[in-house]
Amino acid sequence: MASHDSPSCAPVALADVVGKSVRLEIVLRLKRSEGLTVAQLAEHFGMSYMAIKQPCADLEARGYLERFRRPTVAGKSGRPGLLYRLSEATLALFPKETALSVDLLRSAESLFGATAPEKLLYLGFKRTEDEERERLAGRSFAARLKAWTAWRDARGYFAEYRPTPEGGEIIEYHSPILDILTRHPALIQRLEEQLFARVLQARVRRTMTRHGGHYRAVFTVGASLP
């Protein structure tokens, strides 16, 4: 399966806005990072510094990139390097879940009471859990981890799997339900942890960081449960 780091798999809205060029590749690369320098981007693409600097400057001028400096690390001298990351404006250009929306949950709450959004979300997550547990039945723990990551990646979560001695990490750089997550953070935290744990049949802990256009959720997966 092709990766979302490939321009051929870029969301249509994003490709329409930034164009199918090195600008698109830069945006997709930064999507899967916490920020990169021009030099790091140039090395990644095998291009010259200036060949990357100009499209970065163009994307920044259009409001899709922002520059920042990482906090100084204790014991290290010198000024921290200047990095690029995606701005909040890019969030609207990446995939969104269409079956559920904040407006739908608000309407359900208005019609059926305060617990209606949680019940609707629970049903959606439970359906995914049942379907994926059946699909992954009989596979090894490692195979389940890889197949589940691929499933999430194909649905716009920009997911990557990294093995660890204890199990693995699934890192996601986008959430198609970001609007719902913003409104119901604790609920989504619990539902996603439960979904991962039940599909993978393992212990799972979810942590998340967000700033500007950057989103990163890490699912730390422990040993497979008996």
C-alpha positions in Angstrom: 0.0 0.0 0.0 1.3 3.5 -0.9 2.1 5.8 2.0 0.4 9.1 2.7 4.0 10.5 2.4 3.6 10.0 -1.4 2.0 12.8 -3.5 -0.1 10.2 -5.3 -2.0 9.6 -2.0 -2.4 13.2 -1.0 -5.9 14.4 0.0 -7.6 16.0 -3.1 -8.2 19.3 -1.3 -4.5 19.6 -0.3 -3.3 18.8 -3.8 -5.7 21.4 -5.3 -4.5 24.1 -2.9 -0.7 23.6 -2.9 -0.3 21.9 -6.3 1.3 18.6 -7.2 4.9 19.8 -6.8 7.7 19.9 -4.3 5.4 22.1 -2.1 3.0 19.2 -1.8 5.8 16.8 -0.9 7.1 19.3 1.8 3.6 19.5 3.3 3.2 15.7 3.4 6.7 15.3 4.9 6.1 17.9 7.6 2.7 16.3 8.4 4.6 13.3 9.7 7.0 15.3 11.8 7.2 17.7 14.7 9.1 20.2 12.6 12.1 20.1 10.3 14.8 22.5 9.1 15.3 23.4 5.5 18.5 21.4 5.6 16.7 18.3 6.9 14.0 18.6 4.2 16.7 19.1 1.5 18.5 16.0 2.7 15.3 14.0 2.8 14.4 14.9 -0.8 17.9 14.8 -2.1 17.7 18.4 -3.3 19.7 21.6 -2.7 19.0 23.9 0.2 17.7 26.7 -2.1 15.5 24.3 -4.0 13.7 23.7 -0.7 13.9 27.1 0.9 11.9 28.9 -1.8 8.8 26.6 -1.7 8.9 26.7 2.1 9.0 30.5 2.0 6.1 30.4 -0.5 4.0 28.1 1.7 4.8 30.3 4.7 3.7 33.4 2.8 0.4 31.6 2.0 -0.2 30.8 5.6 0.4 27.0 5.4 3.7 26.9 7.2 5.1 28.6 10.3 8.6 28.9 11.7 9.7 28.2 15.3 12.7 27.4 17.4 12.8 24.4 19.7 13.4 25.2 23.4 17.1 25.3 24.3 18.4 22.0 25.6 20.2 22.2 28.9 24.0 21.9 28.5 23.9 22.7 24.8 25.4 26.0 23.5 24.4 27.9 20.5 21.1 29.2 19.2 18.5 26.5 18.4 17.9 25.9 14.7 14.9 27.4 12.9 12.3 24.8 11.9 9.2 24.7 9.8 5.9 23.0 10.8 2.4 23.1 9.4 0.1 25.9 10.5 -3.4 25.5 11.8 -4.7 26.5 8.3 -3.7 23.2 6.8 -6.0 21.2 9.1 -8.9 21.8 6.9 -7.1 20.4 3.9 -6.7 16.9 5.4 -9.3 14.1 5.6 -12.4 14.5 7.8 -14.8 11.9 9.1 -18.1 12.4 7.3 -20.3 9.8 9.1 -20.1 11.7 12.4 -19.8 15.5 12.9 -19.9 17.9 15.8 -23.2 19.3 14.4 -24.7 15.8 14.4 -23.7 15.2 18.0 -25.0 18.6 19.0 -28.4 17.8 17.4 -28.5 14.4 19.1 -27.8 16.1 22.4 -30.5 18.6 21.8 -33.1 16.0 20.9 -32.1 13.1 23.2 -30.2 14.6 26.1 -26.7 15.0 27.4 -25.6 11.4 27.0 -26.6 11.1 23.4 -23.2 12.1 21.9 -21.4 9.5 24.0 -23.9 6.8 23.0 -23.5 7.6 19.3 -19.7 7.7 19.4 -19.7 4.4 21.4 -21.8 2.7 18.7 -19.5 3.9 16.0 -16.4 2.7 17.8 -18.0 -0.6 18.7 -18.9 -1.3 15.1 -15.3 -0.7 14.0 -14.1 -2.9 16.9 -16.3 -5.8 15.9 -15.4 -5.5 12.2 -11.7 -5.3 12.8 -11.5 -8.0 15.4 -13.2 -10.4 13.0 -10.9 -9.3 10.1 -7.7 -9.7 12.2 -8.8 -13.0 14.0 -6.2 -15.7 13.9 -3.3 -13.4 13.1 -0.2 -13.1 15.2 0.3 -10.1 17.6 2.9 -8.6 15.3 0.6 -9.1 12.2 -2.3 -7.5 14.0 -0.2 -4.4 14.9 0.9 -4.0 11.3 -2.5 -4.6 9.7 -4.3 -2.3 12.2 -1.8 0.5 11.5 -2.3 0.0 7.7 -6.1 0.2 8.2 -5.8 3.5 10.2 -3.3 5.0 7.7 -5.6 4.2 4.8 -8.4 6.1 6.6 -6.5 9.3 6.9 -4.8 9.0 10.3 -1.3 9.1 8.8 -0.3 6.2 11.0 3.1 4.6 11.4 4.1 1.5 13.3 7.4 1.3 15.3 8.3 -2.0 17.0 9.6 -1.9 20.6 10.9 -4.7 22.9 7.6 -4.6 24.8 5.3 -4.5 21.8 5.2 -1.4 19.6 4.1 2.2 19.1 1.5 3.3 16.6 2.0 7.0 15.9 -0.7 9.0 14.2 -0.1 12.5 12.7 -3.7 13.3 11.9 -7.2 12.7 13.2 -10.2 12.8 10.8 -12.4 13.4 13.9 -10.3 16.3 15.2 -13.4 18.5 15.6 -15.1 15.9 17.7 -11.9 15.3 19.7 -11.6 19.0 20.4 -15.1 19.1 21.8 -15.0 15.7 23.6 -11.3 15.2 24.4 -11.6 12.9 27.5 -14.3 10.7 25.8 -12.2 10.2 22.6 -9.2 9.5 24.7 -11.1 6.7 26.4 -12.8 5.3 23.3 -9.6 5.3 21.2 -7.7 3.5 24.0 -10.4 0.9 24.3 -10.7 0.4 20.6 -7.0 -0.2 20.2 -6.8 -2.5 23.2 -9.7 -4.6 22.1 -8.7 -4.8 18.4 -5.1 -5.6 19.2 -5.9 -7.7 22.4 -3.2 -5.9 24.3 -2.6 -3.2 26.8 -2.6 0.3 25.3 -1.8 3.8 26.5 -2.6 6.9 24.4 -0.8 10.2 24.6 -1.4 13.2 22.4 0.3 16.6 21.6 -1.2 19.4 19.5 0.0 22.9 18.5 -0.9 24.8 15.4 -1.3 22.4 12.6 0.6 19.7 14.4 -1.2 16.7 15.8 0.5 13.6 17.2 -1.1 10.7 19.0 1.1 7.9 20.3 -0.5 4.5 21.2 2.0 2.6 23.2 1.1 -1.1 22.9 2.2 -3.5 25.6 2.4 -7.3 25.4 -0.4 -9.2 23.9 -3.1 -10.3 26.3 -3.7 -14.1 26.7 
